[in-house]
């Protein structure tokens, strides 16, 4: 099978997989406790009749209730979310067919545009995406480079004080939840520099790219994500390289008089790359997931904070968009990782 045919077959597999993810996600979200309509209403003070009228209005607006105030079946709502069935649109004042198949994630139940109608989820994601990219991209690059260097140094200096110290630190870091690590980073920064890193409004004055305060508040969340992604990859690089260094062809290369640097980087490290590429390729979607807790702790206004708030507020359309995006990213990066194997190891055939 050629690489092109393999890629096409894998791309075709993505569609039923993402469909299955959406079905399971929608079923679990629909079955979760809590009334989204009551959460949207907030604390209501008034007569019972006014409460019932407002309850029906909001339920109809967000698509849980029909025009008669009856609850819409979850199966119908799922097909409406897909875009296979029509749903009510306040923009068009009519029933329209609009969903994922039409490139529409719907409207948020929590973030409103005019106090009533929810904001388009696509607009929310696009506006907040840049903050998350500025946070996760440098963290991903720095953690990958540092982890590779640390893993190589550990493998080449096995059982040294450096190796043992980094191993203990890695085990502690790997067993520590992201939100707890973020709190420790915040606490250490407060005692050392009297700076907690909790973001303030002045950090996000537009254009934030030219705002120096933005980069000051970027330091601690980035450091947290670097430490989160660093520990596992460093341990993996060390173990894979140690396994390769014990192979017979490495002993032969050394016996031929090759320089140790050439043995490590030209022969051993390249053959240890396959599992490392796998982890690195899947680290970016995982980094976005870790950013949810990191952004929540530091108050960073990126996608992580949006997704966390939507879960707490039972914002079902945003939660579905979250699962759809994360699931899609995972599948796409899984495909890219598999295709990159042929570049790392020419012996691999598809």
N, C-alpha and C positions, 0 to 999 in steps of 0.2 A: 504494500500500500504506500502511495506517495504521501509526502508531507501535506500537499494541498488537499488530497482526499481525506486524510486524517483530520485536518483542521476543519473542513466542511462538515464532517460527521460530528465532530465535537460541538461545533456551533449549533447544529440542529438539535443536539441533545440538551442544550441550554434551555430551550423553550419549554419542553414538558417539565424540566426540573424546576424552573422558576414558577411555572403554573402550580406545581405541587406545593412549593413553598408558600405561595399566596393562599392556597386553599387551607392549609394547616394554620397559617397565621390568622386568617380571617375567622376561622372557627374558634380558635383559642381566644382571640380578642373579643368576639361576640359573646362567648360564654363567660368571660371574666366578670367578677362582681362589680357593682357600682352602676349608677344611673347617669349616663353622660348628659341627659337633659337637665337633671337637677344640678349637676356640677356646672353646666353652662349658665343656669339661672342664678346661681350663687345664693346668698342669703335673701330670702323674699319676705317682705313685710306687707301684708294686705289681706283682703278677703279671699276665702277659698275659691269663689267663682273666678276672681281675677287670676288666682294661681293656676286654675285649670285652663283658662284661656291662654295664658302665657306659656304654659307647659305644652299645649297642643301646637302653638305657633312655632316654638323653638324646635319641637320634635319634627314638625313638617319641614322646617327650614333646613335642618341638618340631615333629613332623609330617613329618620327612624320611624316616623308616623306618617300615615297617608292623610289625605285631605279630610277624612272623617274622624281622624284621631286614633285610628287603629294601628297597632304595631305592624310594620312591614316584615315579612318573613326574611330570615337571615340569608336564605338561598337567593331570594330575589335581590336583596341588597348586594350580595356578592356579584351577581351578574350585572347589576347597575354599576358597580365599581369597575368591573372589567370593561364596560361599555357595550355590552350585548343587549341591554335593556334600557329603556328610557327612564330618566329621573328628572325631578323638578329642578329648574334653574331660575334663580331670581334675576339673573342678568337678562335672560330672554323672556322671562315671565311665562314660561311654557315648559312642557316636558321635552327633553332632548336626549339624544344618545351621546353620552360623553364619559369616557373612562380611560383606563390604561391603554386600551387598544387605539384610542384617539390621541394618546400622548398627554392625557389630563389626569393628574393625581387627585383632583377634586379640591375642595376648600376646607380649611382648618375649622375645627369646632371650637378651638380655644382662642386663637388669634383672629380678631375681627377687624374689618376694614372701616366700618362706619358705626360701630357699636352694635351691629346686628349681623350683617353678612360677613361670613368668614373670609379671610384672605386666601388667595390661591396658593396652594402648597408649593407649586413650582416657583413662585416669586419668593416665598420664604426661604426655600432651599438655596436658590441662586444668590440671594442677598447675604445669607449667612455662610455660604460655602467658602468664600474667600478667607474668612477668619480661621476656619478649620484648616484650609490648605496652608496658610502661613504658619500654622502651629505644627501640623503633622509632617509636612515635607522636610523641613530642616531636621526635625527629630528623627525621621526615618533615615535620612542620609547619614547623620552623625552617629546614630546607634549602630548602623550597619558597618561603617568604617571602623569604629572603636571596637565593636564586638569581634570583627575579623582580626584586627591587630592583636587584641588581648588573647584571643583563642590561639593564634599562632605562637605568640610568646609563651603562653602556658604549655603548649605541646612541646616546644623546643627546650623548655626548662622544667621538665616534669619533676615533681616532688621538691622543687625549690621553695624558699620562703614566699616568693612571689606567687607561685602556683597555688600553694596551700592557702595563702591569704585571699587571693581572688576567688578560689573555690568556695571558701566559707562565705565570703561576701555575696557571691552569686546565689548560693543556696538560700541565704537570708532574703535577698532581694526577690528571688523567684517565688518564695512562699508568701510574700507580702502582697495584699490586695492593692490595686492601683489607687483607690481613694485614700487608703491609709498611708501609702508612700507619699502621695500628694500632701497630706497633712503634715507629715514629718519634714518634707522639703520646706513647706511654709513655716513651720515652727523653727527650723534651723536658720532660715533666712531672717526671721524676726529677731532671734537672739544675736545673730552675727551682724546684721545690717539694719535692724529696725525696719524691715520691709517685709510685709506678708505676701505680696504678690496678688492679693485680692483686687480684681480690676475695678477701675473707677471710670466714670463717664468721660473724663478728659483724655483717656487713653484711646478713645475711638472717635475723635473729631475727624471729620472728613476733610481732605483725603487722608485716610489713616496711614497710607504708605509713606507719606511725608511727615508724619507725626512722630517725633522722637520718643514721646512718652509711650506710644504703642509698643515699641521695641523693648522698652524697659520692662513692661508688664508681660512681655512675651517670654522672658528668660525662664522664670520658674516653671510654667506649664511645659515648656519645651524640655527642660531638664528632667522633669518627672517622666515624660514619655520616652526620653532617651534611656533613662535608667530602667524603665519597664521593658523596653525592647532589647536592651543590651544583654541581660543576664543569660537568657536561654540560648541566644545565638552564639555567645562566647563559649558556653559550655559545649554546644554542638560542634563548633569549629575545633575545639580542643580534642574532643573524643574522636571525631572523624580523622583528624590529622594524626593522632596517636596510632589509630588503627592502620592507617596507610604507612606510617613510618616503620611498622613492624613487618611489612611485606618483603619478600625476597628480592624484588627488583630494586627496592631502595637500598638494600644491603649491597647489591651488585653495583649500583650507581656509585655508592661510596667507595667500593673496592676499586673501581676504575679511576679513582682520584678526582672525581668531580667536586667542585667547591660545595660546601655545606649550603650556601645560599641557593645555588642552582638545584641541589637535591630537594630542598624544602619548597621553593616557589615554582620551579619548572616541572618537577615530577610529582611530588607528594601533594601539594596544595591543589593543583588542577584536578587530580583524581578524587579529591575530597569535596569537590564543589557541588556535586549533584544534590545531596541532602541540604547543603547550605543554600543553594539556589531555591530549593523548594520552600524552605522556611522564610527566606528573604522575600520571595514572591508573594507568599501568603501573609507577610507581616503588615502590609499596608492596609488591607481591610481590617485586620486585627487592631492596628494602630488607631483606626477610626473608631472602633468599638471602645478601645481604652480611653479615647478622647472624650467619650461621654462622661465618665466619672471625673476625669481631670478637669474638663471644662466646668463641670458642676461645682467642683471644689473651689476653683479660682474665679468662678463667675465669668468665664470666657464666653462671649456671645456667638459661638459657632454652632455647627450642626449638632454637636454633642449636647449642648444645653437645650436646644430646641427639641431633640428627641427625648431627653430626660423629662422635660416639662410636659410634653405631649403624653408620655406614659402616666405621669402623676395626675394629669387632668383628664384622662380617658379620651384623648383626642384620637379617635379611631382612624380617620383618614391619614393623619400624620404618622401614626404607628404603622399602618399598612405601607405607607411610602418608605418608612425606615427599613422595614423588613425586606421590601422589594429591592431597595437600593443596596443594602448590605448583601443580600442574597445574590443579586446580579454582579456586584463587585467581586464576591468570592468566586463565582463561576468563571468570570472573565479572567481573573488573575490566575485561577487554576489552569485555564487553557493556555495562557501565555507562558506559565511555568513549564508545562508539558512540552510546548513547542520549543522552548529555549534549551531543553535537554540536548537536542541535536547539535546546538552550537557549542555546548560545554564538552560533550563527549561525541565525537564523530562516529563512534562505533554503533550508536543507537540508530535503529531503523524503524520506520513506522509502516 
